[in-house]
Structures are given as structure tokens and as C-alpha cells.
Amino acid sequence: MPLSPLDIHNKEFTRGFRGYDEDEVNEFLDQIIKDYEILIREKKELEEKLSNNSERLGHFADIEETLNKSIVVAQEAAEEVRRNAVKESKLIVKEAEKNADRIVNESLSKARKIAIEIEDLKKQSKVFRTRFKMLIEAQLDLIISGDWEDLMEHEFDTTDLKSLQPEGAEHY
């Protein structure tokens, strides 16, 4: 066990014949005690600083570990977000492709229906044109025919009208 300043102070030496000067030895021991006390105090201060620094180092090590864990968690979260974004974008693309296919198919179907309707309208217009032409030709034949001339030359007798008149309607 190391000596304490009190041990040095209380140390008694045996006296010998022609020994050292007692005042000189005491003075030197006093100086050793002072120096030894300073060293012990400095040692204690250094031990406290070392303890504080060890605590701080432990605190910083904890912070570093927490930061490393946080970085790992953030990287994992970012990777999860990226994976989800890729999945979602693939779903959006698939949905858009399905919608595009549906729209194209609907458009083709409508175009086919319109083409069929156009053909029906063409047929109907041909039939109408033919019928209208036949009607006009029949009317033209009627106008050109001699029957029309006969009608214009026919004399109309007003006495014939009286016979057509109903009874009691003579005042007309």
C-alpha cells in the first residue's frame, strides 16, 4: 500500500551516533509531504477527469450506436418506400394498360357499329333514291300523258253539280 502524506509526517527515525541533521531531514520530509499531497491531488483530479471523460465517451458511444441504428432504420425505410413505389408504379402502369386496351377495344367496337350503320344508311338512301326517282318518273309520266290534256279539255257542267248537292242545300 502506498504511503500517505500522514505516514511520511509521522515517520520517526532512530537516532544514531553521527546521524543526519534532524532539522534538515524534517525540512526535506516537509517538502516531500507537500509534493506528495500535490501529486495525490493531481492524481485525484486526473482520475475524476478520466471518469468524466469515460462517461462522456460512453454517452457519445451510445449516441453513435443510436445514430447508426437510426441510419440503418432510415435506409431500410427508404428501401421499403422505394420498393412500394416500384410496386405502385407497376400497378399504375398495368391499370393504365388495361384502361388503354379497354378504350381501344371500345373504340374499335364503336367504329365497327358506325361502319355498319353507314352501310345501312347507304342502302336506305339507295332505296329511297330509287323510290323517289320512281315517284318523280310516275308523276312526270302523269304530266306528260295525254290524260292530263283530256282533263284540261273536259267541259264542266254546273248542272251536274246540283245533282251532287245534298237535299236542303239549295241556297249554296
C-alpha positions as CSV (number, residue, x, y, z in Angstrom):
1,M,0.0,0.0,0.0
2,P,1.4,3.4,-1.0
3,L,2.4,5.9,1.7
4,S,0.1,8.7,2.6
5,P,1.4,12.2,3.5
6,L,0.4,11.5,7.1
7,D,2.6,8.3,7.1
8,I,5.5,10.4,5.9
9,H,4.8,13.1,8.5
10,N,4.6,10.6,11.4
11,K,7.6,8.7,10.4
12,E,10.2,8.6,13.3
13,F,13.7,7.7,12.6
14,T,16.0,6.2,15.2
15,R,18.9,8.2,16.3
16,G,22.3,7.2,15.6
17,F,25.6,8.4,16.5
18,R,26.6,10.8,13.9
19,G,23.3,10.7,12.1
20,Y,21.8,13.3,9.8
21,D,20.9,16.8,10.9
22,E,17.4,16.5,12.3
23,D,16.2,19.9,11.1
24,E,17.4,19.2,7.6
25,V,15.7,15.8,7.5
26,N,12.4,17.3,8.8
27,E,12.6,20.1,6.3
28,F,13.1,17.6,3.5
29,L,10.3,15.4,4.7
30,D,8.0,18.5,4.9
31,Q,8.9,19.2,1.2
32,I,8.2,15.6,0.3
33,I,4.8,15.8,2.1
34,K,3.8,18.9,0.2
35,D,4.9,17.5,-3.2
36,Y,3.3,14.2,-2.4
37,E,0.0,15.9,-1.5
38,I,0.1,17.8,-4.8
39,L,0.7,14.6,-6.7
40,I,-2.2,12.9,-4.9
41,R,-4.5,15.9,-5.5
42,E,-3.4,15.9,-9.2
43,K,-3.9,12.2,-9.4
44,K,-7.4,12.5,-8.0
45,E,-8.3,15.3,-10.4
46,L,-7.0,13.3,-13.3
47,E,-9.0,10.3,-12.2
48,E,-12.1,12.5,-12.0
49,K,-11.4,13.9,-15.4
50,L,-10.8,10.3,-16.7
51,S,-14.1,9.2,-15.1
52,N,-15.9,12.2,-16.6
53,N,-14.3,11.6,-20.0
54,S,-15.2,7.9,-19.8
55,E,-18.8,8.8,-19.0
56,R,-18.9,11.3,-21.9
57,L,-17.2,8.7,-24.1
58,G,-19.8,6.2,-23.1
59,H,-22.5,8.7,-23.8
60,F,-21.1,9.5,-27.2
61,A,-20.7,5.8,-27.9
62,D,-24.4,5.4,-27.1
63,I,-25.3,8.3,-29.4
64,E,-23.1,6.8,-32.1
65,E,-24.8,3.5,-31.7
66,T,-28.3,5.2,-31.7
67,L,-27.3,7.2,-34.8
68,N,-26.0,4.0,-36.6
69,K,-29.3,2.2,-35.7
70,S,-31.3,5.3,-36.9
71,I,-29.3,5.3,-40.2
72,V,-30.0,1.6,-40.7
73,V,-33.7,2.1,-39.9
74,A,-33.8,5.1,-42.3
75,Q,-32.1,3.1,-45.0
76,E,-34.5,0.2,-44.5
77,A,-37.5,2.6,-44.6
78,A,-36.1,4.3,-47.7
79,E,-35.7,0.9,-49.3
80,E,-39.2,-0.1,-48.3
81,V,-40.6,3.2,-49.7
82,R,-38.7,2.6,-52.9
83,R,-40.0,-1.0,-53.2
84,N,-43.5,0.2,-52.5
85,A,-43.1,3.0,-55.1
86,V,-41.9,0.5,-57.7
87,K,-44.8,-1.8,-56.9
88,E,-47.3,1.0,-57.1
89,S,-45.9,2.3,-60.4
90,K,-46.1,-1.2,-61.9
91,L,-49.7,-1.4,-60.7
92,I,-50.5,2.0,-62.2
93,V,-48.8,1.0,-65.5
94,K,-50.8,-2.2,-65.6
95,E,-54.1,-0.4,-64.8
96,A,-53.3,2.2,-67.5
97,E,-52.6,-0.5,-70.0
98,K,-55.8,-2.3,-69.1
99,N,-57.7,1.0,-69.5
100,A,-56.0,1.8,-72.8
101,D,-56.8,-1.7,-74.1
102,R,-60.4,-1.3,-72.9
103,I,-60.7,2.2,-74.6
104,V,-59.1,0.8,-77.8
105,N,-61.5,-2.1,-77.9
106,E,-64.5,0.1,-77.1
107,S,-63.4,2.5,-79.9
108,L,-63.0,-0.4,-82.4
109,S,-66.4,-1.7,-81.4
110,K,-68.0,1.7,-81.9
111,A,-66.1,2.2,-85.2
112,R,-67.5,-1.2,-86.4
113,K,-71.0,-0.2,-85.4
114,I,-70.7,3.1,-87.1
115,A,-69.4,1.5,-90.2
116,I,-72.4,-0.9,-90.2
117,E,-74.7,2.0,-89.6
118,I,-73.1,3.9,-92.5
119,E,-73.6,0.8,-94.8
120,D,-77.2,0.6,-93.7
121,L,-77.8,4.3,-94.3
122,K,-76.2,3.9,-97.8
123,K,-78.5,1.1,-98.6
124,Q,-81.5,3.0,-97.2
125,S,-80.5,6.1,-99.3
126,K,-80.2,3.9,-102.4
127,V,-83.7,2.5,-101.7
128,F,-85.1,6.0,-101.0
129,R,-83.4,7.4,-104.1
130,T,-84.8,4.6,-106.3
131,R,-88.3,5.0,-104.8
132,F,-88.2,8.8,-105.1
133,K,-87.0,8.5,-108.7
134,M,-89.8,6.1,-109.4
135,L,-92.3,8.5,-107.8
136,I,-91.0,11.5,-109.8
137,E,-90.9,9.5,-113.0
138,A,-94.5,8.4,-112.3
139,Q,-95.5,12.0,-111.7
140,L,-93.7,13.1,-114.8
141,D,-95.4,10.3,-116.8
142,L,-98.7,11.5,-115.5
143,I,-97.9,15.1,-116.5
144,I,-96.7,14.1,-119.9
145,S,-99.5,11.6,-120.6
146,G,-102.5,12.6,-122.7
147,D,-104.8,12.1,-119.8
148,W,-103.8,15.4,-118.4
149,E,-104.6,17.1,-121.7
150,D,-108.0,15.3,-121.7
151,L,-108.8,16.7,-118.2
152,M,-108.0,20.2,-119.3
153,E,-110.3,20.0,-122.3
154,H,-113.2,18.4,-120.5
155,E,-116.2,20.7,-120.1
156,F,-117.6,21.0,-116.7
157,D,-121.4,21.4,-116.5
158,T,-122.7,23.2,-113.5
159,T,-126.0,21.3,-113.6
160,D,-124.0,18.3,-112.8
161,L,-123.1,20.0,-109.5
162,K,-126.8,20.4,-108.5
163,S,-127.3,16.7,-108.7
164,L,-124.3,16.2,-106.4
165,Q,-125.6,18.7,-103.9
166,P,-127.3,17.3,-100.7
167,E,-131.0,17.9,-100.1
168,G,-131.8,21.2,-98.3
169,A,-128.6,22.7,-99.5
170,E,-130.0,24.6,-102.5
171,H,-129.1,28.0,-101.3
172,Y,-125.4,27.5,-102.0
